Amino acid sequence: MAMDKISNPPLGEWMAAPAQPQHDGETGVRYDVLTGGVGNNTHVYFNRANFTGDGRFLIFRSDRTGSWQLYAYDIAGQRLRRLTDAAQDPGRPSIDQHRPLLYYTQGGDVHRLNIDTLEETVVYRHPTPEGGTFYLMDLSSDGQYLGFMEIGPYDKLPDNTDDFVRRFEARPLSSFWIATADGAKVWKAHEEKRHLQHLLFCPTDPATLMYCHEGPWDRVEQRLWLMRWDGAEIRPLRYQETPDLAIGHEYWCADGRHVDYVRHCKGQPTAVCRVDALSGQETVLTLHGYCHFISDRSGNRIVGDDADFVTLLDVPTGALKPLVRHNQELTIANTLYHPHPAFSPDGKHIVFCRRDDAGRNDVCLIRFEEESETRL
């Protein structure tokens, strides 16, 4: 009966979900399986908040009820509860780091959910064109502004891998929108006929945003861009001076001045780089085959997924430490279940998605009880 409830927990009811300790057979590192092999589960994303700002709750998605819904995992209490009864996949939510709020979309409706009380409000309805789609992209670090992307209609293909290329080639009219978090003011910031993605607020200045031209990396001429939230001052970030250069998986560092990304160049090893958004100076942090990665708030540690492991990088020394084998395929077709490791706000936990031997996808946590244990 307990397992039935965990498989289909009533909305809002806390259910015991003891963490299941495991040890990686190759590295010896302990990790905890939080979602217990029930359904498929994944946390939010590598370049968005996965935890509430106080670190109490980890937010994740699960299809354990037969449809994708949002859940909260109480890290200290080792329990979980379902937060939504959404008609459509709520996608990747944005979590307010100062208030017990999260935001997600249902079609053109933008929902605000109080994580504590489960009070839910539609703060904005977007007039999405017929055949188009509307996505939540980001929430500013102060919790005051939301960023969205509208994709105009185009001849879509059902396969995710093919559609990634199809959208790049179709170049539908796409636009970025900014809204106050209460939905009282909304404006279009930018539009163009391209495969746009990854609209991200600068952590220290919500009026500055980064976005990218998405698509097959070797076919994108200029990946990274900066703009003001009114669409002014658009300029390339990390100018791609040669056609052999490919860049991706970018994110803002917490200082609001630097951006990290992976760089590929024909005949050279994969590099993780950091660029100064003001001076344009690029620094190579490591020559390692990371796919996705993110730094902690200090910028001195990076955790990412390579082909086999969730791996920790000590930026000042360049030392690399494999932590846990993730068993995931890092392909476009498997995007939903990429490991996407990320730090908790205090840097003492790492969350990631791992596939078990039965092929189920679980949200897992590496716990660092002492700050010194995170150092290599």
N, C-alpha and C positions, 0 to 999 in steps of 0.2 A: 504493500500500500504506500509506503514511504517513497519507493522508487516511482510509483505512478504519479505521486504528487510532484516529485522533482521533474518528471517528464512533462507534466502539464500543470505547473503551479498556478493556483488561483491568482488573479490580478491583485497585486499589492500585499499578498500574504508572505511573510518571511518563512523560508524553509531551511532547515539545517542542511548544509552542504560541506561537510568536513573536507578540508584539503587533503589530497592523497599524495604523500611524499614519495618521490622517486629520486634515483641517483643515475646520472648518465654513466653508462657502462664504460665509456672511454675516458672521460675527463674526471669522473667522480663527483662532479658538481651536483648538489641537491637542487631539485625544483619541485614545485607543488602543482599537481593537476587540480584545477578549481572546478571544472565543469563535468568531471566524472564520466566521460564517455557517453553522455546522454545527448542525443542529437548531434548536430554540427554547431560549432561555436567559434566565434571570432571576436576579438576586441575591435576597437574603433579604427585606428589607422596609425601609421608611424609618425605622421607629421601633424596630428591633432592630439588634444588632450584625451587620455584614456581613463584618467582618474578624476574624481572631484578634487578641488583645490586643496582641501584639508587632508587628502590621502585616505579618507575613510573608505570610500567606495570605488571599486573598479566597474566601469560600465562596459557591457559586452552585448553582442547579438547572438541569438540562438534560434534554431528552427525546431526546438524540442516539442513545441505545441503543434507542429505541422505547418506553421508559417513563421516567418522571421519577425521577432519581437526584440525589444530592448530589456535588459536586465541589469540589476545592480548586485555586485558581490561585496559583502561586508568582510573586509580583510581580517579585522581583529576577531569578529564574531563567527567567521566561517559559516555564513549563511547567505542565501540569495533570495531575490524576489523579482517577479516580473513587473515591469514598469508600464508596459503599453499593451493595448489590444488593438493594434493598428490593422486597418483593412489592407494596406499595401506594405511592402518591405520598407521600414523607416530609414533604411540606408545608414550612412555614417552620421551620427549625431554630433553636435558641437556642445561641449560641456563648459558652463560658466565656472571660472576658477575662483570666484568671489562669493557666489550665491548658490543655493541648492537647485539650480536650474539647468535644463538641457533643452536643445532645440533640434527638431527634425522636420522633414517634409513628407507630405502625403499629396502627391500630384503637385498642384500649385499652392496648397495650403501649408503654411509654416506654423508648426505647433511649438508652444512653450510648455514644458512639463516641470513641475516642482517635484524634485526627487524625494523629498521628505513627505509631502502631503498627497502627492499624485494629482494635485489640481492641474488641469490642462486647459490651455487657452489657444485658440487660433489667432495669432497676432497679425497675420498678413495673408492675403489671397492674391496670388500672381496671375495676371491674364496671359497664361501660356498659350501661344498660337497652336491651332489644331495640328497635330502631328509632331509638335515640339515637346521638349522635356525641360524640367526645371529642377535644379539641384542646390542644396545648401553646400557651400564651399568652406566657410570659416566663420569664427566668432572672434572679435577683437579681444586682446588680452585683458582689457578692462570690462568686458562683458556688455559693452554699450552698442556695438554695431555688428551686423550680420552681412556676410558677403555671399552672393548667389551667382549661379551661371544658368543662363537660358540657352538652349540649343534649338535652333530652328529645324523644321522638318527636312528630312533627306531620305534617300532610299536605304533603309536600314537592313542589315542582315542579321539573322538570329544567332549566329555563332559569334561569341565575344572576340575571339582572335581575329576573325575576318572583319568584324565591324570596326575594330580599332583602326585598321588600315582603310576601310571604306569611308569612315568619317573624315580621316585625314585627306583622302582624295576627293570626297564630295564637297568639302569646305562649306558646310551649312552656315548661314548667318548665325553667329553666336554672340552673346552679350554678357557682360558682368553687371550686376546690380548691387547696390549698397542700401541697407535699411537700418534705421535705429532699431534696437532690440525690442521695443514695444510696437514696432510696425507703424508708428505715427508718421514717419517720413521715409520715403523710398525714392531712389533715383537710379537711372541708368548711368553707369560710369564709363563703359567702353563697349564697342561692338566691332566685329570684323568677320569676314568670311574665312574662317580658319577653324581647325580643331584646337580650341582653347581648353585650358585646364589649370588646376592648382592655384586658384586665387587665394593668397595668404596675406593677412594683415601683418605689418611690421609690429613686433611685440612692444616696441616703445613709442610708436606713433601710428595710430589707426588710420591717419590720412595718407599713409604710404603703403602701397600694396605691391606684391610680386605676383606675377602670373607666368604661364608658359605657353608656347606653341607646342602642342603635343603631336605625337605620331611616331612612326618608326624613326628611331634616333638618327640613323644614318641618312634620313631624308629631310629632317628638320634643319633649316638653314640657320635659325637663331632661336634657341630654346628659351632663355631667361629674359624677362622684361620687368621693369619697374614703372609704376605710374602713381599719380596722385588720385585720391578717391573721386575727384570730379572729372577724371579722364585726362587731365593735363600732365605735361612733363613726361610723356612716355619715352622711355629710352632703354636700349639693351643693357642688361646686366651680364657681365662676363661675355664680351663680344666674341663670337666664334669666327676667328679670322681665317680658318681653312675649312674646306668641305670635308676633310677627313676627321674633324673634331665632332664628337657626339657627347652630349651632356644630359643628365637627368637626375631624378629623385632628389630634388632640391628642397631645402627648408631653411627658414630663418634661424639663426642662433639667438639665444635669449637676450643678447646685448643689443639686438635691433640694428646692428651695423654689419654683421657678417652673415654670409650665406654659404652653406655647405652643399656639395653635390658630388656625384660620381662623374668621372671624365674618362671617355674612351677615345683613343686615337690610334689609327691604323699602325701596326708594327710596334706599339708600346703597351706596357702593362696597364691594367685598370688602375686609376688613381682616385682616391678620395681627396677632394680639394676644398679649400675655404677661400672665399673672395671677400675683400673689403668693398662694400657697396658704394663707398664714397671715393676711394682712390682707384678701385679696379685692380688692386694688387692681389694676385693669386698665390696661395701657399698650398703645397702638396702635403697632406697630413699622413698618408700612408699609400703604399702600392700594394693593395690587397683587393681581392675579388669580391668586395661587398656588392650586394644588390640594393637593399634598403638599409638605412642607418639613421641614427638620430643622436645628437649630443645631449648630455645633461645640462643643467642650467649654468654650470661653470664653463662649459665648452671644453673641459679637459678630459672628458671621457665620452667615447662613442660606443654605442652598441648597435650591431647590425646583423643581417643574415647573409652569409656567403652560401656557396653551393651545398654545404653540409651542416654547418653549425650556426647557432647564435654565438657571435664572437664579440668580445670586448676589446676595445682599443684604448690604451692610455696615450693621449695625444702628446703630452710633453716628452715622453720617452720613445714613443712609437711601438711599444710592446703590445703584442696581440695575444689574447688568451681565448681559445675555444671554450664555450661553456656547456651547451647542450645541443645534441644532434636534433634537428627539427623535423626531419623526414618529409619535408614538403618539396614540391616541384616549383621552381621559381620561373614559371611561364605565365604568359598573358592569360591563357585558358584557366589557370589556377589562381588568378589574382585575388579572389575572395579569401583564400586560405594561405596567402603568403605569411611567413612568420611575423613580419613587421614588428620586431622587438622595439620596446620603448621604455623609458624610465618613468617611475613615479615622480611626483613633484619634489620629494625630498631626496631623490636619487638612490633610495635604499631598496627599491624593488625594480625588477625588470619583468614586463609582461610580454608574452609572445604566444603565437599559435603553433601548436604541434599536432602532427598526425600520429595516431597510435597504430598498433599492428593490425587492427581491424579496419583501418582506413577512416576512422572517425577523427574529427578535428576538435581539439580541446584548447581552451585558454589556460595557460600555465604561468606560474610566477616563480621567479628566482628571488629569494629574500636575502638581503645583506643585513644581518642584525647589527653589525658594527660598521661604522663608516670606513674603518681601516681595511675591512675585508673586501671592499670594492676596488682597492688599489692593487696593482699588479706587482 
